[in-house]
Amino acid sequence: MRNSIDTQKVKILPIGVLNTELKPTVINHLIPNTVAKLPEILFITTFPPRECGIATYSQDLIKSLNNKFRNSFSVKICALESDDAKHHYTEPVKYILNTDEPNSFSNLSEKINANNLIQMVLLQHEFGLFRNNEDHLIQFLYKITKASIIVFHTVLHNPNDSLKKNVQLLAQLAHSIIVMTHSAALILKSDYGVDPEKISIIPHGTHLVPHSDKELLKENYNLSGKKVLSTFGLLNSGKSIETTLDAMPSIIKKNKDVLFLIIGKTHPTIVKEEGEKYRGMLNKKIKTLKLENHVLFVNAFLPLPQLLDFLQLTDIYLFTSKDPNQAVSGTFSYAISCGCPIISTPIPHACEVLSDGAGVIIDFGNSKQLAKEVNRLLLNNKLRKNISATGLHKIVPTSWENSAIAHALLFEKIGDKNLTLEYKIPEINLDHIKRLTTDFGMIQFSIINQPDPESGYTIDDNARAMVAMCEHFELKKDKTDLEYIKIYLNFITSCLQDDGSFLNYVDEDGDFTTQNYETNLEDSNGRAIWALGYLISLEPILPVALVEKAKKTIKRASVNILKMHSTRAMAFVIKGLYYANTKEKSKQNTAIIKELADRMIQMYKHESKPNWNWFESYLTYGNSILPEAMLCAYLTTGETNYKVVAKTSFDFLLGKIFIDNSIKVISNKGWMMKDNSAKTRAIGGEQPIDIAYTILALSKFSKAFNDPGYKRKIKIAFSWFLGNNHLHQIIYNPCTGGCYDGLEDTYVNLNQGAESTVSYLMARLCIEKNTRKSFLNTLNGSQKELYSKLNHKKTLV
């Protein structure tokens, strides 16, 4: 077997959506592009095509900042070069700082001070980058008149006097300091006396990945049947690859099919200084130990999608650095995010992340220990899966999206008042919706982003999914949506019983479970009516067969509607019949709406008092559906008491969940009770479905009352998914198109089940619909005609 791979011939499996940058739309062709002069953040850093970890780090961070925010700031680049390292840049670079030229520092400070748009400077600091010119760097920071942030990629403990003085001067001149681990922050405080208030801990970012099928990836790279160990990064002696090579004979004895991938070219600086001496030594050791059939070099600086492929097909990732001062490793973070169980030497980053069962720590240079741990993991699939899952839960919060949010919040904190953050809306991504959907229906739960068929199906999820896919079809006219609508409709009708009621829970084999007879199913029945009514409202654009099936089903179910007494069940029914009435007015539907609305009015009168304008003595889940239903009742009947109660109750609810410029829905860890509503609210327990229902209600109220306050709150509420929450972490995963299941007190529940994913999609489609309406209002007649032609190229057959 060869011990290298020709990367030009390697087949690359599509990695999925790796960023959320919006594609150009028809809007760009209709409205002239106006570029506002945004405040600039100048990154002073190495940058690709320079091949180094900090260059890649900065490129990823800048890309994530641009993907997460719009109309907030503009990131500019000042590339670090030297007399020996000059590059041609494919991305725009505003300035060049040659660290071997003293005048380059002073010239740059003058340019920065003269540019009124530059609001702050962010410097990526590594001692090797300023090895001979720390004094010039300190003078540069002293001279610039803009706010400065220094990112210390390495923090050395027990410094000598000279190092300590330099770091202290840099820290004094900086407005803020970023480090990537708690241990680095502690060293800065204890060994250098840096003010803790200046220090922010923002972990090294990592990429969200879809977690593709491992065996399929191995097949694509001609590695089928192999147990794959890997390590990656720019090759140098500090990586101590020989530690693994010395362990390989013991590993091979118990795992004959093992293969060790060494991914990455030799560090350019090492090549200049000593050529391929280190790689040559490794090759010699491979021959001596007769490992030719068990070691492969991938001698290239791989493009990101291909690198992530290799990591996802890896069974165990090995990190054997022999440098105890290496604070962080981007390679290490990327491997964990790809689901690799990690065996690592005890650098500070590893000790923090791999605690509590997230990985395995071995001693520096201990090949025997390494062999023992590799064999233990390779022979225990369950243990590898457990380590992988624990590692993912620890590393996903450090995704580049969350890193971008943390950096942007720091920019906002130390910047001028004209720097305000606006989250960019991700493009619509149906990948996870489709992954959750089988020919039978939508699967209820996911383990991380992998659908869990054993969790079965519910009418709740399929009803919401049908509403969402109908909305998507209404907006996009994508005929592939029709097959999904048909699947969800068939599931709903299959749950209808002879007595006109719906069962909710269906197992993996399509059988109804005993849970149907142990749970009150009124709310589920109400959701089914809502979904059927929404489908019927789209009669002009949907196939006749689908609409007729929905009409027959809702007619058969109507015999049970007035037997419902659950507040939310009645509200869902009102919404469903309201939508059904929009295309074909029915006296029966109107009469049912009126009777149910009157019941809700009576509940409101019974429970409300001056400081509690609500239908129940508590606020629990899905609260927004209640005032929205009252508004639907008013829009159907014209009775003003419905309108008054709708607005009064909704404004009361909004007053409880909107605080400043953020939303905090009622926690499922402790409902809000009428008699102790002033009680301190639980942190966490926030569900995406509550945010989505609030957005849907806000949209309807905004249209009915033409109140700009409601429109503003839609934007605030949606930003909860994007990071505007108490953890400042994303709830929507742009890589998979899935939505995490909940926001807890100290963590995000990373499972991406049907309820949360469909809830996000409904909210996103609501944003799309409102944006489109607002946009169309800005166009004249001919522009609207052009937009209509471009947007409706696809027509139904």
N, C-alpha and C positions, 0 to 999 in steps of 0.2 A: 504493500500500500504506500502511496506517495505521502510525504510528510509536509505537503503544502497544498493550497487550494488556489486555482486560477479564478480569482473573483470576477473576472470578465465573463466567465462561462456559467457562473452560479445563477440558478433560477431564483428570482425574488418573488416570494408570495406576497400578494397585496396585504398591507398592514392595517388598512382601515383608515378612519378619519383621525389624523394626527394633530389637527388644529381646527379652530373654529372661525377662521377668517371667512367673511362673507364673500360669496362670488358676486361679480358685477351683475346688476339687475337692469331691467328696462328703465328704471328710474334714472340711471346714469345717462341714458340717451335722450331723456325728455327735459331734464333740468340742468342748466349749466353748473359745472363744478365750481363751488366757491370754497377756497381754502382759508380757514381762519388762522390767524397768527397765534398759535398755541405756545404756552411756555415750554421752553426746551430743557430737557435733562441730558447733559453731556456725559456719556460713558467714556472714560479713559481706560482702555483695555486692549489686550491683544485680541485679534479678530481674524476669522477665516479669510483667506486660505491658510493663514498661519496655523500649523498643526500643534496645538497645545490644549491642555484641559481648560484653561481659563478662556481661551478664544471660543471654544465650543460652549462653555458655560454662558458666556456673555451673549452669544448668538441665540441660544435657547431662551434666555431670560428676556431679551429684547423682543423676540418673536412672540413670547407669551404675553408681554405687556401690550404689544400692538393688537393681539388677538382678544385681550380681555377688556380693553378700554378704548373709547372713542371720544373725540372732542375734549380731551382731558390734558394731554401733554404730548410733546413730540420728542422722541428719543433720537439723539444724534450721537455719532461715533467719532472719537479721537483714537486712532489706532496707534498702539505702541510698537515701535520698530527699533532697530539698532543698526549699526554699520554692517553687521553680518546677516541681518534678517529684514529684508525689504520685500514687499509683496504687491501684487496687482489685485485690487479688491473688486469683487463682482457686485457687492452692495455699496451704496453711497457712504463714503467716509468724509466727514466734514474737515477734520484736522489730522495731521500726523505728528506724533511726538517721538523724535529720535532720542532715545535715552542715552546715547553715547555723545550727544552734542549738548553742552551746557546752555548754549544760546537758545536751543529748542524749547527749554522749559520757560525761559523768560518771554520768548516770543508768543508762546501759547497763552501765558497768563495775560498778556496785553490783549490778545484777540478775544479771550473770554470776557475780560472786563469791559471791552468796547461793544460787545454784543448784548443789547438790551433784552433779547429774547431768551438768552440762557439764564435760567433761574437757579439751577444747581448743577454741581459736578459730582458724579459718582465714579470713584477710582477703585479699580480692581487691583489689590495689592498682593504681591508675592515677592519674597525677598530676592529671589533670583532675577526678577525683572528689573530691579533697581540696585543690583549688587554693587556697582561702583559709583552710584550717584544719589544715594539717600539724601545727602545735603542739598542737592539741587531740587529734589522732590519737596523737601521741607520748605525751601525758599519759595517754590512755586505755590504751595498751599498757603503760605504766609501772604503772598502778593495778591492772590485772587480775591475779589470782593463778593463772590457768590457763595451761597451755602455749599458745603461739601460733605459728602458721605464717603467713608473709606470701608471697603470690604476686605477684611483680613482673611485670606485663604489659608494662611499658616500662622499659628500663634505658638511661639516656643517658650517652654517653661524654664525656670532657672536661668534667665538671660545674664550675659555679662554686662558690664557697666555701659559699654558703647551701644549694644543692642537695646538695652532698657531705655537709655536716653532717647534714641531715635524713635522708638515706638511711643514713648510718652509725649514727645514733641508732635508726632503725627496725630495722636489722640487729642491733644490739646487744641490743635488747629482745626480738627474736623468738627462739624456740627453734630454728626452722628456716626456711629461705628456699627458695622454688621459683621457678625461671626455666624458660623453654621452649626456649632454644637454648644451645649451647656458647659462642657469642660473648657472650651476655648474662652467663653465668657468669664468663667471662674478664674482662669489663668490671668486674663487681662486685669481683673479686679485685684487678685491677690499678689501677683508677681510684678505688675506694672503700676498699680494704684490708679487705674482708670475709673472715672466716675461711672458707676453702674447705670445711672440715668441716661448716659450716652449710648449704651450698648443695646442693640437689638439682635435677637437670635432668629435668623431666617435660614432654615435648613437648605442644603443643596437641593435644587429642584430635580425632578425626575419625570419621565414620560408616562402618561397613561397609555396602556396598551389593551387591545381587545382580548388577549389571552387565547390565541388561536390554538387549534388542536395540535398537541405536541408531536404525535406520531405522523400526522399529515405533513408537518413542517420537516420532520426528519426525512420523510420520503422525498420531498421536494429538493432537499439538499444531499440526496444519495447517502443518507446516514441511517437508513432503516435498520432496526435490530441492534442499534448501538445504545449503550448507557453512556450518555455524554457528560463529561466534566468540561468546564471551560473557565477561562480567565481572559480578560481583555484590557486594552489600554496601550499607550505608547510604551514600547518595550525598553526597559533599562534594568540594571542590576538590582535596583531597589525593590523590584517586584518579586525577587527571590523565586523565580519559576523553578529553580533547581530543587526547592523544597518539595514541590509536587512530583517532579521527575524521580527523585529518590524514593518517594512513597509508592510509585507506580508498580514496581514488582510485587509488593505485598497486596496491592489492590487487585492486580490481574489474577493472582492466585485464586481469589474468591469471585472475581467478576471477569470472566474471559472475554466478554464482549464490550469492555470499557474502552472509551476513546476520549483523549484529552485534547481539547481545542485551545490553541494559544492564538488569540485573536488580536491583531494590531501590528503595525510596522514599528520599527525602532525609532525612538525619539530623535527628531532631526538634530538636536544639539549633540546627542551622543554620537550620531553618525559623523558629524563634523569633527568631533574630538577623538574618537577611537574607531570609527567605522562600524563594522558588524561583529566586533570582537565578542560581545556578550551572546549574540545569537549563535555565533560559531561555537562558543563553549557549550551552549545548550544542545546543539546538534551533535557534538562530540559525545556528550553524556547520553543522549538518546541512543546512539550506536553502541556505546559501551554497555548500557543496560538492556540492549536488544528491545527497544521500545518502538521501533519503526512502524509497526502495525497498530500502535496504540496512541500515537501522538500526531497531530496535524497542526501545522502553522497556517494561519490565515494572515498572510503578510501584506496587510493593506489597512489604510485608514478608511474604514467602511462608511458608506452613507447610512444615515440613521435607520431607515426601514429595514435594511439588510442586517444591521447590527442587532436590532430588536428581534428579528427573526431568529438569529443564532441564540440569543439569550432565552427566548421562549422555548426553544427545542432542548435547552440544557436541562439535565437532570439535577446536577449539583454545581453551583458556582463556587470557585476557590479564590480567595483573596489572601495572598501570602506575603504582603508587604513586610519588609524587615525594619521599617522606619517607625519607631514609636512616636515620633513627633508629627507624623502625617495626620493632620486634624480630620480631614474629610476625604472621601473618594466618590467622584461622580460615577465611576464604573460600578462601584459597590451599590449605589442607589439605583442605577438603571437595572441591575441584575435582580434586585429584590422586587422592583415594580413589575418585572416580567414573570414573577412567580417562582424564581429560582430559590431553592433552599441554599443557604449560605454557610460555608465554613470559612472562618476568617481569623487572622491574627489580631491581637488586641489593640488596634489603633482606637483612639477615643470615639470616633464615629461608630465603629463596630460595637464597642462596649455599650453605647447608648441605645442603638437601634436593635441589636440582637438579644437584648435581655428578655426575660419572661417567655422563653421558648420560641423566639423569632429567628434563631439561628444557632450556630455552634462556634465557640471561641476556642482556638488552640494557641499554644505558645509559639513565639517567633522561632522559625527554622526547625520546628519539631516534625520531621517527616514521619516518624513512627506514630505519633499522635494523629497526624493528618490521615494516614492510611487507615487507622482504626476507625476514625469517625466517618470517612468516606464509605468504608465497607458497611458500617452500621446503617447508614442512610440508604445505600443502594439496595440493601437486602430488606428494607422495610418501607414499602410504598405508602402505607398509612402515615408513618412518621414524617415522610417527606411532604405529604399533602398538608399535614397539620402545621409544619414549620412554614411552608409556603403561605398558607392562609394567615397565620399570625404575622408573618413578615409583611404581607400586603396591607394588613390593617394598620401597621406602624408606618409604612412608607407612603401610602397613597395621600395622606394629608400634606406631604411635601411635594406634591405634583407641581409642575411648572405653573399651572393655573393658580394654585394657592400661593406659590412663591411670588407671582406677579402681583397678587392682591396685597400681600404683606409689604412688598416694595412700594407699591402705589400709595398705600396708607401712610407709609413713612414719608414719601414725597409730599403728600398732602399736609402732613403734620409740620414739616419744616419749611414748606414752600410759602409763597405769598397767597393772598386771598383769591387771586384769579386762577389758582390751580384747584379745580374741583373735579371729582371723579365721576365719570359716566360710564356705566358698564355697556359693553357692546353686546347686542343680541346675537346669539349663535344662529347659524342657519338650521333649518329643520332637518332632522336626521331620524329616519324611521327604522334604522338598522335593528335596534333592540326590540322594537315593537314587532317586527317581522320574525326575529329570532324566537320570541316568546310564543308566536302563533303557530299552531299545528293545523292540520286539515280539520281537526275537531273543534278547536277554539283556542283561547289565550290561556297559557299556563299561569298559575297563580303566583309562584315565587321563583326567585333566582338565588343561587349561591354565588355571591359576588355578581358577575355578569353572565353566569352560565345558567340557563333555564333549568328548573328542577321539576321534571315531569312527575315525580312522586308526590308533589304538593297538590296535583290535580287542578281542577278548574272551578270557577264560580261564575254565576250569572252577574254578580256585581262587576267583576273585571271585564267580562265580555260586553256588558251593557255600556260601560264607560268607553271601552275600546271602539264600539260601534259608533258612538257619538263622535269620538275624536276622528275616526277615519272618514265619517260622513263630512265633518268639517274640513278635513284635508282635501277631500274630493271637491267640495264646494269651492275651495280656494284655488286648487291646482289643476282640476280637471284631468287628473292622472287616472287613466282607465285601469291601471293595475290595482288601484284602491278598491275597485268593485269586488274583486275576489275576496278581499279581507272583510269587507262589509257583509258579503254573503256568508262567510264562515261564522261571523259573530251573530248574524241574524238566525242562522240555522241552529246555533247553540242555544240562543234564547228560546226559540220555538220548541226545541227539544226538552227544555225544562218546564214547559207548560203542562199542567196536569188536567185531568178530565173535569175537575171542579173549578177550573179557571184560575187557579193559583200557580205560582212558579216555585219550584225547588231551586236551591242555590248551589249546593255543594256536589261536585261530581269528581269521582276519583280518576286515576290515570287510565283505567280501563273503560271509562265512560259510564260507570254505574253510580247511582245516587248513594251518598254516604249517610250513615246514621246521624251525622251532625245536623241534617235537615230537620230531624224530629226532636232535636235538643235545643234548638235556637229559634228565636222569633225572627221570621223571615219577611216581616212587613216592609222593612227598608229595602230589602233586595227586590221585592215585588214592585215597589215604587220606582226603583232605578230602571227596572225593565220597561215600565210604562214610559218613563222619560226617554229612554233610548228609542223605543218604537215611535213615539211621537215626533222625535227629532228627525228620524228617517223619513217619516211621512211628510214632514214640512219641506223636504227637498224633492218632492214628487216631480216637478218640472224637469229635473236634470238626471234623475235616477231611472234605471230600467223599470219598466212597469211591473215585472214579476216580483222584484224586491219590495216595491211599495205595496202591492196587493197582499203579499204575504204578511207584511207588517200590519196592514189594516185588519186582516182577518185575525191575527194574533191579539191585537189590542182590543178587538171587539169581544173575543172569547174571554179575555181577562177582565173586561169591564164589570162583570157580574160580581167581582170581589172588591172592587175599588172602594165602595162606601163602607165596607167592613173594616177598613184600616183606621187605626186611631193613633199610631205613631206619628209624632209631629213631622219628622223628616220624610216618612213614607208619604204622608199627605202632600208635603211640599214637592217631592219628586213627581207625584201624579199630576199636580197642578201644572208643573213645568211641561210635562209630556203632553198633556191635553192642550195646553196653550200653543205649543208648537204644531200639534196636529191641526188645530183650528186656524192656523195662519194661512193655509192653502184651501181648506174646505171647512167652512163654518158649520159647526154641529150644535144644535140646540141641546142635545144630550150632554155633550162635552162641556158646554157652557154651564149647564145646570149642575153638573158634578163639580166643576171648578168653584162655583158659587157656594155649594154646600160645604166643601172642604175648607174654603177660605173663611167661611163663617165660623166653622169650628176653631180655626186658628185664631180668629178675632176673639172668640170667647176665652181661649187659653191666654191670650195676651191681656185681656181685661182682668182676668183672675190673678195673674202673676205680676203685672206691672205696677210700679209705684214711682214716685218722683225721681229716684236715683237708680231705677231698674226697669228699663223699657224693653222688656223681653217676654217671650212666650212661655218660658219655663223658669223654674227657680234656680237654674244653673246654666252655665255656658259649657258645652262639651265639644264634640267634633262636628264638622260640617255645618257650622252655625250659619254661614252666609246663605245657604240654600233656603232658609226660612223667610227672611225679608225679600229675597229674590222671588220666591213663590208668590208672596203677597203682591209684588209689583206685577207679576204675570197675571194675577187675578184681576188687578185694576186694568191692565192693558186689554184684557178680554172683555170685562164687563162694564168698565167705565165708572165703577162705584168708588167714590172719592175716599171713603173710610179705609178701603184697602190701600190706597195710595198713601194716606197719612200714616198708617201703621207701618207700611213698608219703609218709608223714609225715616220715621222716628226710630224704629228698631234697628235699621241698618246703621244709622249714624251713631246710635248707642254702641253697637258692636264695634264699629270702626274706632271709636274712642277708647275702647279697651285693648285693641290689638295694634294700633299704629302709635309708635312712640318716636318723636322727632322725625328722622328720615329713614325709618326702618319699620318692619312689621315683625311682630312676635305673636303668633297665633296661640290659642289656648293649649296648654300642655296636657298631654294624656297622663302625665304623672300626678296631676291634681287639677280636676275641673274647678272652674270658678263658681262659687256658690253665692246666691243672692245675699245671704246674711253675713258673709265675710268676704265680700268682693274686694275689700281693701287689703286683704291678707297678701303677704309677699308671695309672688307667683313662682312656681317651680321653674328651674332652668332646664331646657331641653324638652324632649318629648314633643317636638313640633313635627307635623307630618306634611308632606308635599300636597296631599289632597286638600288640606285646609287652605293652603295658599292658593291652589288652583280654583277652588270654589269661590274664594274671595275675589279673585280676578274676574271670574265669569260674572259674578254679581255686580262688581264695580263697572264692568262694561255695559251691562244692561241699565244700571242707574245713571251712568254718564249719558247714555243716549236719551233716556227718558226725561232727565232733568237738566241736561246741557250744563252740567256743573263741572268747571275745570278742575275742581278739587278732587273729584272722582278719577279723572284722567291722570292726574299727578300720582294718585295712590296706586293706580295700575302699574305704573313704571316702578314705583318703590317696591311693591309687592313682588313683582317679577324678579327684581334684583336679588331677592332672598335666595333664589335658585343659583344665582351667579356669584354669590359670596357676600352679599350684604346681610349678614346674620351675626349672631353673637360669637361664632367661632371664626368668622371671616374665611370660610372655606366653601368651595363649590359644592352644591347639592346635585346639580346636573352634570353628567359625565359626557363631554363633547366627543370623546373618542368612540364610545359605544352607542351613543344616542339614548342611553338609559338614565334613570334618575335614582339617586340613592334613597333608601327607604325611610330615613328620618334624621333629624338633627337632635342630638342628645346634648347632655351638659358639657362633656369634654371631648366628644368624638362624633363622627358621622357614621351612621350605619351603612356600610358599603354595599349591602345586597341591593340589587336593582330589580325589584319585583314588578308585577303588572300594575298594581294600584298606583305606585309612585311614578312609574314611567309614563303611564297613560295620563295621569294628572298633569305632569309637566307638559306633555304634548298638547293637552287641551288649553293650558295657559299660554303656551307658545303660539298656538293657532289663533287664540284670542288677540294676542299682541299683533300678529300678522294681519288679521282682519281689520283691527283698528288703525294700524299703520297704513294699510291700503286705502281705507276710507279717507283718512286725513290727507294722504297723498293725492287722491283723486280730486279732493276739494280745492287743490291748488292749481289744477289744470284747466285750460280753456277747452272749448269744444273740439277743436282739431287734435289737440294733444290727447284728450280722452279717447277719441276715435282711434288714434295710433296705438295708444296703450291697450285698448280692447283687442285690436287685431294681433298685437304681439303676444298678449297674455292668453289668448284663447285659440292658439293654432290647432290644438287638439280638439276635435269634436266627437261626440258620441255617434257611433254607427247605429 
